[in-house]
């Protein structure tokens, strides 16, 4: 029982932490977004022309509200990371230079509507800001939109609109807008909301489309649009199509698996302990049949017999709570130091103890009730 309380309390705490982690606000509307991965056969076509034709086709569909090509996928683990600073070099005399690493999303026109992100300051990109380029023709300047997290860290106590950011001495960015905190491509960063949006897209030969659909049946829309894309152009591959909700579930796959595993462990541990209590209580009763019969013959009521054995179980669990609580705290301290886990909140120990107590008392009810029905004559006679 003590080991069960130690394991259950830590498991419940970890399940709660993972659940909170999964339920964080991504900063955009997951529902209604479809994702398609596009790879161009360079010997048969040009990725720039393909993107242009595909987006024109997608935006003409009645079920599509907005379609965008993106290098980088929020929550998807795919994307680039760049270092941004408030000066070209870090050794500007007499000036504090702030810098950070941010997930970088390169987008085409329509990204704000496709993602459902919220602009809180400044403006969206102008039509002329959007550009698709090959690596050798990379622009040296660009407007940029940042999340609130990036704006607060790089420009504390300042208006970020109109401020400059630098990618070393190579590229200069001008902040034109700020959006609500939105996940970048790396969910497991300590700062997942450090995200920047750039209207310049590097043509790698592959990209992905994000489509916001008004079709309530997302899975059907996903299949239909994928088939239509394949039908209009066979020079590029359309694959790995998913709803954005599926992308999110896949990204949190390890967390969901851990929650499921720990939940099974908790249920099994408590179940095994409940069976153990039934067996132990039945053994106690079989060893004390004569004692029970004598007490019944002396006038003890059935309820008194029930209370006696339930009190024994309560005392057993109480001792286990003390030992299990010490073990739970010790295990938590070790995991905090060794793996950086969050400390075990104190209330999980009494919560686990209460759950174990109620279940063990419930498990003991059947054999205890049977004990209270023992006939004094049969018990004293040894039958």
TORKOL-4160 file (C-alpha; in steps of 0.2 Angstrom, whole numbers, padded with zeros to 4 digits, m for minus):
383
<pt num="1" X="0000" Y="0000" Z="0000"/>
<pt num="2" X="0014" Y="0012" Z="0004"/>
<pt num="3" X="0022" Y="0009" Z="m0013"/>
<pt num="4" X="0006" Y="0011" Z="m0021"/>
<pt num="5" X="0003" Y="0028" Z="m0013"/>
<pt num="6" X="0020" Y="0034" Z="m0018"/>
<pt num="7" X="0018" Y="0029" Z="m0036"/>
<pt num="8" X="0000" Y="0034" Z="m0038"/>
<pt num="9" X="0003" Y="0052" Z="m0030"/>
<pt num="10" X="0018" Y="0055" Z="m0042"/>
<pt num="11" X="0009" Y="0047" Z="m0057"/>
<pt num="12" X="m0007" Y="0058" Z="m0054"/>
<pt num="13" X="0005" Y="0074" Z="m0053"/>
<pt num="14" X="0014" Y="0069" Z="m0069"/>
<pt num="15" X="m0003" Y="0066" Z="m0078"/>
<pt num="16" X="m0009" Y="0083" Z="m0073"/>
<pt num="17" X="0007" Y="0092" Z="m0078"/>
<pt num="18" X="0006" Y="0083" Z="m0095"/>
<pt num="19" X="m0012" Y="0087" Z="m0097"/>
<pt num="20" X="m0009" Y="0105" Z="m0094"/>
<pt num="21" X="0006" Y="0105" Z="m0106"/>
<pt num="22" X="m0006" Y="0097" Z="m0120"/>
<pt num="23" X="m0020" Y="0110" Z="m0117"/>
<pt num="24" X="m0009" Y="0125" Z="m0119"/>
<pt num="25" X="m0016" Y="0138" Z="m0131"/>
<pt num="26" X="m0008" Y="0137" Z="m0148"/>
<pt num="27" X="m0012" Y="0154" Z="m0152"/>
<pt num="28" X="m0022" Y="0150" Z="m0168"/>
<pt num="29" X="m0038" Y="0140" Z="m0172"/>
<pt num="30" X="m0034" Y="0121" Z="m0175"/>
<pt num="31" X="m0051" Y="0117" Z="m0181"/>
<pt num="32" X="m0054" Y="0119" Z="m0199"/>
<pt num="33" X="m0036" Y="0119" Z="m0205"/>
<pt num="34" X="m0029" Y="0106" Z="m0217"/>
<pt num="35" X="m0011" Y="0102" Z="m0221"/>
<pt num="36" X="m0003" Y="0096" Z="m0237"/>
<pt num="37" X="0015" Y="0092" Z="m0240"/>
<pt num="38" X="0021" Y="0096" Z="m0258"/>
<pt num="39" X="0037" Y="0090" Z="m0267"/>
<pt num="40" X="0041" Y="0096" Z="m0284"/>
<pt num="41" X="0049" Y="0085" Z="m0297"/>
<pt num="42" X="0062" Y="0098" Z="m0303"/>
<pt num="43" X="0065" Y="0089" Z="m0319"/>
<pt num="44" X="0047" Y="0092" Z="m0324"/>
<pt num="45" X="0042" Y="0108" Z="m0317"/>
<pt num="46" X="0046" Y="0124" Z="m0307"/>
<pt num="47" X="0040" Y="0125" Z="m0288"/>
<pt num="48" X="0037" Y="0143" Z="m0290"/>
<pt num="49" X="0024" Y="0141" Z="m0304"/>
<pt num="50" X="0017" Y="0126" Z="m0295"/>
<pt num="51" X="0014" Y="0136" Z="m0279"/>
<pt num="52" X="0006" Y="0150" Z="m0289"/>
<pt num="53" X="m0006" Y="0138" Z="m0299"/>
<pt num="54" X="m0010" Y="0128" Z="m0284"/>
<pt num="55" X="m0015" Y="0143" Z="m0273"/>
<pt num="56" X="m0025" Y="0150" Z="m0287"/>
<pt num="57" X="m0035" Y="0134" Z="m0288"/>
<pt num="58" X="m0037" Y="0131" Z="m0270"/>
<pt num="59" X="m0043" Y="0149" Z="m0266"/>
<pt num="60" X="m0056" Y="0146" Z="m0280"/>
<pt num="61" X="m0064" Y="0131" Z="m0271"/>
<pt num="62" X="m0081" Y="0135" Z="m0262"/>
<pt num="63" X="m0075" Y="0125" Z="m0247"/>
<pt num="64" X="m0059" Y="0135" Z="m0245"/>
<pt num="65" X="m0059" Y="0151" Z="m0235"/>
<pt num="66" X="m0040" Y="0154" Z="m0237"/>
<pt num="67" X="m0025" Y="0144" Z="m0243"/>
<pt num="68" X="m0007" Y="0148" Z="m0240"/>
<pt num="69" X="0010" Y="0140" Z="m0243"/>
<pt num="70" X="0022" Y="0140" Z="m0228"/>
<pt num="71" X="0040" Y="0135" Z="m0225"/>
<pt num="72" X="0038" Y="0129" Z="m0207"/>
<pt num="73" X="0023" Y="0121" Z="m0198"/>
<pt num="74" X="0017" Y="0127" Z="m0181"/>
<pt num="75" X="0017" Y="0113" Z="m0169"/>
<pt num="76" X="0023" Y="0101" Z="m0183"/>
<pt num="77" X="0042" Y="0100" Z="m0178"/>
<pt num="78" X="0046" Y="0106" Z="m0196"/>
<pt num="79" X="0054" Y="0124" Z="m0198"/>
<pt num="80" X="0069" Y="0135" Z="m0196"/>
<pt num="81" X="0076" Y="0143" Z="m0181"/>
<pt num="82" X="0086" Y="0159" Z="m0182"/>
<pt num="83" X="0094" Y="0171" Z="m0170"/>
<pt num="84" X="0087" Y="0189" Z="m0170"/>
<pt num="85" X="0095" Y="0204" Z="m0162"/>
<pt num="86" X="0091" Y="0222" Z="m0160"/>
<pt num="87" X="0108" Y="0227" Z="m0167"/>
<pt num="88" X="0119" Y="0219" Z="m0181"/>
<pt num="89" X="0133" Y="0215" Z="m0168"/>
<pt num="90" X="0132" Y="0211" Z="m0150"/>
<pt num="91" X="0146" Y="0224" Z="m0145"/>
<pt num="92" X="0137" Y="0240" Z="m0148"/>
<pt num="93" X="0145" Y="0253" Z="m0136"/>
<pt num="94" X="0133" Y="0261" Z="m0124"/>
<pt num="95" X="0118" Y="0251" Z="m0130"/>
<pt num="96" X="0110" Y="0236" Z="m0123"/>
<pt num="97" X="0108" Y="0223" Z="m0137"/>
<pt num="98" X="0094" Y="0210" Z="m0134"/>
<pt num="99" X="0093" Y="0194" Z="m0144"/>
<pt num="100" X="0084" Y="0177" Z="m0145"/>
<pt num="101" X="0081" Y="0162" Z="m0155"/>
<pt num="102" X="0064" Y="0161" Z="m0163"/>
<pt num="103" X="0055" Y="0149" Z="m0174"/>
<pt num="104" X="0054" Y="0156" Z="m0192"/>
<pt num="105" X="0039" Y="0154" Z="m0203"/>
<pt num="106" X="0040" Y="0160" Z="m0221"/>
<pt num="107" X="0023" Y="0163" Z="m0228"/>
<pt num="108" X="0013" Y="0168" Z="m0244"/>
<pt num="109" X="m0002" Y="0180" Z="m0244"/>
<pt num="110" X="m0017" Y="0174" Z="m0234"/>
<pt num="111" X="m0008" Y="0167" Z="m0219"/>
<pt num="112" X="m0017" Y="0177" Z="m0206"/>
<pt num="113" X="m0034" Y="0171" Z="m0212"/>
<pt num="114" X="m0028" Y="0153" Z="m0215"/>
<pt num="115" X="m0021" Y="0151" Z="m0197"/>
<pt num="116" X="m0034" Y="0161" Z="m0188"/>
<pt num="117" X="m0020" Y="0171" Z="m0179"/>
<pt num="118" X="m0025" Y="0187" Z="m0171"/>
<pt num="119" X="m0016" Y="0203" Z="m0175"/>
<pt num="120" X="m0015" Y="0214" Z="m0159"/>
<pt num="121" X="m0004" Y="0228" Z="m0165"/>
<pt num="122" X="0002" Y="0236" Z="m0181"/>
<pt num="123" X="m0003" Y="0229" Z="m0198"/>
<pt num="124" X="m0002" Y="0213" Z="m0209"/>
<pt num="125" X="0010" Y="0213" Z="m0223"/>
<pt num="126" X="0006" Y="0223" Z="m0239"/>
<pt num="127" X="0004" Y="0214" Z="m0255"/>
<pt num="128" X="0021" Y="0219" Z="m0262"/>
<pt num="129" X="0030" Y="0213" Z="m0247"/>
<pt num="130" X="0027" Y="0195" Z="m0252"/>
<pt num="131" X="0041" Y="0187" Z="m0262"/>
<pt num="132" X="0047" Y="0169" Z="m0267"/>
<pt num="133" X="0065" Y="0168" Z="m0270"/>
<pt num="134" X="0079" Y="0156" Z="m0273"/>
<pt num="135" X="0093" Y="0155" Z="m0260"/>
<pt num="136" X="0106" Y="0164" Z="m0271"/>
<pt num="137" X="0094" Y="0179" Z="m0273"/>
<pt num="138" X="0089" Y="0180" Z="m0254"/>
<pt num="139" X="0084" Y="0198" Z="m0250"/>
<pt num="140" X="0094" Y="0208" Z="m0238"/>
<pt num="141" X="0079" Y="0216" Z="m0229"/>
<pt num="142" X="0061" Y="0212" Z="m0226"/>
<pt num="143" X="0046" Y="0217" Z="m0215"/>
<pt num="144" X="0042" Y="0205" Z="m0201"/>
<pt num="145" X="0028" Y="0201" Z="m0189"/>
<pt num="146" X="0032" Y="0194" Z="m0171"/>
<pt num="147" X="0023" Y="0187" Z="m0157"/>
<pt num="148" X="0019" Y="0196" Z="m0141"/>
<pt num="149" X="0032" Y="0186" Z="m0132"/>
<pt num="150" X="0046" Y="0191" Z="m0145"/>
<pt num="151" X="0041" Y="0209" Z="m0144"/>
<pt num="152" X="0041" Y="0210" Z="m0125"/>
<pt num="153" X="0058" Y="0201" Z="m0124"/>
<pt num="154" X="0067" Y="0211" Z="m0138"/>
<pt num="155" X="0058" Y="0228" Z="m0135"/>
<pt num="156" X="0054" Y="0229" Z="m0117"/>
<pt num="157" X="0044" Y="0245" Z="m0112"/>
<pt num="158" X="0045" Y="0250" Z="m0131"/>
<pt num="159" X="0033" Y="0251" Z="m0145"/>
<pt num="160" X="0039" Y="0237" Z="m0157"/>
<pt num="161" X="0031" Y="0244" Z="m0172"/>
<pt num="162" X="0045" Y="0251" Z="m0184"/>
<pt num="163" X="0059" Y="0244" Z="m0174"/>
<pt num="164" X="0073" Y="0235" Z="m0183"/>
<pt num="165" X="0079" Y="0217" Z="m0180"/>
<pt num="166" X="0095" Y="0210" Z="m0187"/>
<pt num="167" X="0100" Y="0192" Z="m0193"/>
<pt num="168" X="0118" Y="0196" Z="m0190"/>
<pt num="169" X="0125" Y="0208" Z="m0203"/>
<pt num="170" X="0116" Y="0199" Z="m0217"/>
<pt num="171" X="0098" Y="0204" Z="m0216"/>
<pt num="172" X="0088" Y="0218" Z="m0208"/>
<pt num="173" X="0070" Y="0216" Z="m0203"/>
<pt num="174" X="0057" Y="0230" Z="m0199"/>
<pt num="175" X="0043" Y="0225" Z="m0187"/>
<pt num="176" X="0026" Y="0230" Z="m0195"/>
<pt num="177" X="0015" Y="0220" Z="m0183"/>
<pt num="178" X="0013" Y="0209" Z="m0168"/>
<pt num="179" X="0001" Y="0194" Z="m0166"/>
<pt num="180" X="m0005" Y="0185" Z="m0150"/>
<pt num="181" X="0007" Y="0172" Z="m0144"/>
<pt num="182" X="0007" Y="0158" Z="m0157"/>
<pt num="183" X="0017" Y="0141" Z="m0156"/>
<pt num="184" X="0031" Y="0139" Z="m0168"/>
<pt num="185" X="0037" Y="0123" Z="m0174"/>
<pt num="186" X="0045" Y="0117" Z="m0158"/>
<pt num="187" X="0033" Y="0113" Z="m0144"/>
<pt num="188" X="0046" Y="0107" Z="m0132"/>
<pt num="189" X="0056" Y="0123" Z="m0131"/>
<pt num="190" X="0055" Y="0132" Z="m0114"/>
<pt num="191" X="0049" Y="0147" Z="m0124"/>
<pt num="192" X="0037" Y="0139" Z="m0138"/>
<pt num="193" X="0029" Y="0156" Z="m0142"/>
<pt num="194" X="0045" Y="0164" Z="m0149"/>
<pt num="195" X="0039" Y="0165" Z="m0167"/>
<pt num="196" X="0042" Y="0176" Z="m0181"/>
<pt num="197" X="0033" Y="0178" Z="m0198"/>
<pt num="198" X="0042" Y="0183" Z="m0214"/>
<pt num="199" X="0033" Y="0186" Z="m0231"/>
<pt num="200" X="0048" Y="0180" Z="m0240"/>
<pt num="201" X="0048" Y="0162" Z="m0245"/>
<pt num="202" X="0064" Y="0152" Z="m0250"/>
<pt num="203" X="0060" Y="0140" Z="m0264"/>
<pt num="204" X="0068" Y="0123" Z="m0258"/>
<pt num="205" X="0058" Y="0112" Z="m0270"/>
<pt num="206" X="0046" Y="0107" Z="m0257"/>
<pt num="207" X="0033" Y="0116" Z="m0246"/>
<pt num="208" X="0017" Y="0114" Z="m0237"/>
<pt num="209" X="0000" Y="0121" Z="m0240"/>
<pt num="210" X="m0011" Y="0126" Z="m0225"/>
<pt num="211" X="m0030" Y="0127" Z="m0230"/>
<pt num="212" X="m0044" Y="0134" Z="m0219"/>
<pt num="213" X="m0060" Y="0125" Z="m0224"/>
<pt num="214" X="m0078" Y="0129" Z="m0220"/>
<pt num="215" X="m0083" Y="0110" Z="m0223"/>
<pt num="216" X="m0088" Y="0103" Z="m0206"/>
<pt num="217" X="m0082" Y="0086" Z="m0212"/>
<pt num="218" X="m0063" Y="0089" Z="m0211"/>
<pt num="219" X="m0058" Y="0072" Z="m0215"/>
<pt num="220" X="m0069" Y="0071" Z="m0231"/>
<pt num="221" X="m0063" Y="0088" Z="m0237"/>
<pt num="222" X="m0045" Y="0083" Z="m0234"/>
<pt num="223" X="m0047" Y="0068" Z="m0245"/>
<pt num="224" X="m0057" Y="0077" Z="m0259"/>
<pt num="225" X="m0044" Y="0092" Z="m0260"/>
<pt num="226" X="m0029" Y="0080" Z="m0260"/>
<pt num="227" X="m0037" Y="0071" Z="m0275"/>
<pt num="228" X="m0041" Y="0087" Z="m0284"/>
<pt num="229" X="m0023" Y="0093" Z="m0281"/>
<pt num="230" X="m0016" Y="0077" Z="m0288"/>
<pt num="231" X="m0028" Y="0078" Z="m0303"/>
<pt num="232" X="m0023" Y="0095" Z="m0309"/>
<pt num="233" X="m0004" Y="0093" Z="m0309"/>
<pt num="234" X="0006" Y="0077" Z="m0309"/>
<pt num="235" X="0023" Y="0085" Z="m0309"/>
<pt num="236" X="0023" Y="0086" Z="m0290"/>
<pt num="237" X="0019" Y="0075" Z="m0276"/>
<pt num="238" X="0005" Y="0078" Z="m0264"/>
<pt num="239" X="0007" Y="0068" Z="m0248"/>
<pt num="240" X="0006" Y="0067" Z="m0229"/>
<pt num="241" X="m0011" Y="0076" Z="m0229"/>
<pt num="242" X="m0018" Y="0079" Z="m0211"/>
<pt num="243" X="m0030" Y="0090" Z="m0202"/>
<pt num="244" X="m0021" Y="0102" Z="m0190"/>
<pt num="245" X="m0029" Y="0093" Z="m0176"/>
<pt num="246" X="m0021" Y="0077" Z="m0181"/>
<pt num="247" X="m0004" Y="0086" Z="m0182"/>
<pt num="248" X="m0006" Y="0093" Z="m0165"/>
<pt num="249" X="m0011" Y="0075" Z="m0158"/>
<pt num="250" X="0004" Y="0068" Z="m0167"/>
<pt num="251" X="0016" Y="0081" Z="m0160"/>
<pt num="252" X="0009" Y="0077" Z="m0142"/>
<pt num="253" X="0010" Y="0058" Z="m0146"/>
<pt num="254" X="0023" Y="0055" Z="m0132"/>
<pt num="255" X="0013" Y="0064" Z="m0119"/>
<pt num="256" X="m0003" Y="0055" Z="m0123"/>
<pt num="257" X="0006" Y="0039" Z="m0123"/>
<pt num="258" X="0014" Y="0043" Z="m0106"/>
<pt num="259" X="m0003" Y="0048" Z="m0099"/>
<pt num="260" X="m0011" Y="0032" Z="m0105"/>
<pt num="261" X="0003" Y="0021" Z="m0098"/>
<pt num="262" X="0003" Y="0030" Z="m0081"/>
<pt num="263" X="m0016" Y="0029" Z="m0080"/>
<pt num="264" X="m0015" Y="0010" Z="m0083"/>
<pt num="265" X="m0002" Y="0008" Z="m0070"/>
<pt num="266" X="m0013" Y="0018" Z="m0057"/>
<pt num="267" X="m0028" Y="0007" Z="m0061"/>
<pt num="268" X="m0018" Y="m0009" Z="m0060"/>
<pt num="269" X="m0009" Y="m0004" Z="m0044"/>
<pt num="270" X="m0025" Y="0000" Z="m0035"/>
<pt num="271" X="m0034" Y="m0015" Z="m0042"/>
<pt num="272" X="m0020" Y="m0027" Z="m0036"/>
<pt num="273" X="m0021" Y="m0018" Z="m0019"/>
<pt num="274" X="m0040" Y="m0020" Z="m0018"/>
<pt num="275" X="m0038" Y="m0039" Z="m0022"/>
<pt num="276" X="m0024" Y="m0040" Z="m0009"/>
<pt num="277" X="m0035" Y="m0032" Z="0004"/>
<pt num="278" X="m0049" Y="m0044" Z="0000"/>
<pt num="279" X="m0038" Y="m0058" Z="0002"/>
<pt num="280" X="m0029" Y="m0052" Z="0018"/>
<pt num="281" X="m0046" Y="m0047" Z="0026"/>
<pt num="282" X="m0053" Y="m0065" Z="0022"/>
<pt num="283" X="m0037" Y="m0072" Z="0030"/>
<pt num="284" X="m0039" Y="m0062" Z="0045"/>
<pt num="285" X="m0058" Y="m0067" Z="0047"/>
<pt num="286" X="m0054" Y="m0086" Z="0044"/>
<pt num="287" X="m0041" Y="m0085" Z="0058"/>
<pt num="288" X="m0053" Y="m0076" Z="0070"/>
<pt num="289" X="m0069" Y="m0086" Z="0067"/>
<pt num="290" X="m0070" Y="m0092" Z="0085"/>
<pt num="291" X="m0066" Y="m0074" Z="0092"/>
<pt num="292" X="m0080" Y="m0067" Z="0081"/>
<pt num="293" X="m0092" Y="m0081" Z="0087"/>
<pt num="294" X="m0088" Y="m0077" Z="0105"/>
<pt num="295" X="m0090" Y="m0059" Z="0103"/>
<pt num="296" X="m0107" Y="m0062" Z="0094"/>
<pt num="297" X="m0112" Y="m0074" Z="0108"/>
<pt num="298" X="m0108" Y="m0060" Z="0121"/>
<pt num="299" X="m0119" Y="m0048" Z="0112"/>
<pt num="300" X="m0109" Y="m0039" Z="0099"/>
<pt num="301" X="m0119" Y="m0033" Z="0085"/>
<pt num="302" X="m0116" Y="m0036" Z="0066"/>
<pt num="303" X="m0112" Y="m0018" Z="0064"/>
<pt num="304" X="m0099" Y="m0019" Z="0078"/>
<pt num="305" X="m0090" Y="m0033" Z="0069"/>
<pt num="306" X="m0090" Y="m0023" Z="0053"/>
<pt num="307" X="m0083" Y="m0008" Z="0062"/>
<pt num="308" X="m0069" Y="m0018" Z="0070"/>
<pt num="309" X="m0062" Y="m0025" Z="0054"/>
<pt num="310" X="m0065" Y="m0009" Z="0044"/>
<pt num="311" X="m0055" Y="0000" Z="0058"/>
<pt num="312" X="m0041" Y="m0012" Z="0056"/>
<pt num="313" X="m0040" Y="m0008" Z="0037"/>
<pt num="314" X="m0040" Y="0011" Z="0041"/>
<pt num="315" X="m0026" Y="0008" Z="0053"/>
<pt num="316" X="m0016" Y="m0002" Z="0040"/>
<pt num="317" X="m0019" Y="0012" Z="0026"/>
<pt num="318" X="m0014" Y="0026" Z="0039"/>
<pt num="319" X="0002" Y="0017" Z="0042"/>
<pt num="320" X="0005" Y="0015" Z="0023"/>
<pt num="321" X="0001" Y="0034" Z="0021"/>
<pt num="322" X="0015" Y="0039" Z="0032"/>
<pt num="323" X="0028" Y="0028" Z="0024"/>
<pt num="324" X="0021" Y="0031" Z="0006"/>
<pt num="325" X="0021" Y="0050" Z="0009"/>
<pt num="326" X="0039" Y="0049" Z="0014"/>
<pt num="327" X="0043" Y="0038" Z="m0001"/>
<pt num="328" X="0033" Y="0050" Z="m0013"/>
<pt num="329" X="0042" Y="0065" Z="m0007"/>
<pt num="330" X="0059" Y="0057" Z="m0009"/>
<pt num="331" X="0055" Y="0051" Z="m0026"/>
<pt num="332" X="0049" Y="0068" Z="m0031"/>
<pt num="333" X="0065" Y="0076" Z="m0025"/>
<pt num="334" X="0076" Y="0064" Z="m0034"/>
<pt num="335" X="0066" Y="0067" Z="m0051"/>
<pt num="336" X="0067" Y="0086" Z="m0048"/>
<pt num="337" X="0086" Y="0085" Z="m0046"/>
<pt num="338" X="0090" Y="0071" Z="m0059"/>
<pt num="339" X="0077" Y="0075" Z="m0073"/>
<pt num="340" X="0071" Y="0093" Z="m0069"/>
<pt num="341" X="0053" Y="0088" Z="m0066"/>
<pt num="342" X="0041" Y="0099" Z="m0057"/>
<pt num="343" X="0040" Y="0096" Z="m0038"/>
<pt num="344" X="0026" Y="0085" Z="m0032"/>
<pt num="345" X="0012" Y="0096" Z="m0025"/>
<pt num="346" X="0008" Y="0091" Z="m0007"/>
<pt num="347" X="m0010" Y="0088" Z="m0010"/>
<pt num="348" X="m0007" Y="0073" Z="m0022"/>
<pt num="349" X="m0002" Y="0063" Z="m0007"/>
<pt num="350" X="m0018" Y="0064" Z="0003"/>
<pt num="351" X="m0028" Y="0063" Z="m0013"/>
<pt num="352" X="m0019" Y="0047" Z="m0017"/>
<pt num="353" X="m0021" Y="0041" Z="0001"/>
<pt num="354" X="m0040" Y="0045" Z="0001"/>
<pt num="355" X="m0042" Y="0036" Z="m0016"/>
<pt num="356" X="m0033" Y="0020" Z="m0009"/>
<pt num="357" X="m0042" Y="0021" Z="0007"/>
<pt num="358" X="m0059" Y="0022" Z="m0001"/>
<pt num="359" X="m0055" Y="0008" Z="m0013"/>
<pt num="360" X="m0048" Y="m0004" Z="0000"/>
<pt num="361" X="m0063" Y="m0001" Z="0012"/>
<pt num="362" X="m0074" Y="m0004" Z="m0002"/>
<pt num="363" X="m0065" Y="m0020" Z="m0006"/>
<pt num="364" X="m0066" Y="m0026" Z="0012"/>
<pt num="365" X="m0084" Y="m0024" Z="0013"/>
<pt num="366" X="m0089" Y="m0040" Z="0006"/>
<pt num="367" X="m0078" Y="m0052" Z="0017"/>
<pt num="368" X="m0082" Y="m0041" Z="0032"/>
<pt num="369" X="m0101" Y="m0042" Z="0029"/>
<pt num="370" X="m0099" Y="m0061" Z="0028"/>
<pt num="371" X="m0089" Y="m0061" Z="0044"/>
<pt num="372" X="m0103" Y="m0052" Z="0053"/>
<pt num="373" X="m0115" Y="m0066" Z="0048"/>
<pt num="374" X="m0105" Y="m0080" Z="0056"/>
<pt num="375" X="m0116" Y="m0090" Z="0068"/>
<pt num="376" X="m0109" Y="m0089" Z="0086"/>
<pt num="377" X="m0113" Y="m0108" Z="0088"/>
<pt num="378" X="m0105" Y="m0113" Z="0072"/>
<pt num="379" X="m0089" Y="m0102" Z="0075"/>
<pt num="380" X="m0087" Y="m0108" Z="0093"/>
<pt num="381" X="m0089" Y="m0126" Z="0087"/>
<pt num="382" X="m0076" Y="m0123" Z="0074"/>
<pt num="383" X="m0088" Y="m0126" Z="0059"/>
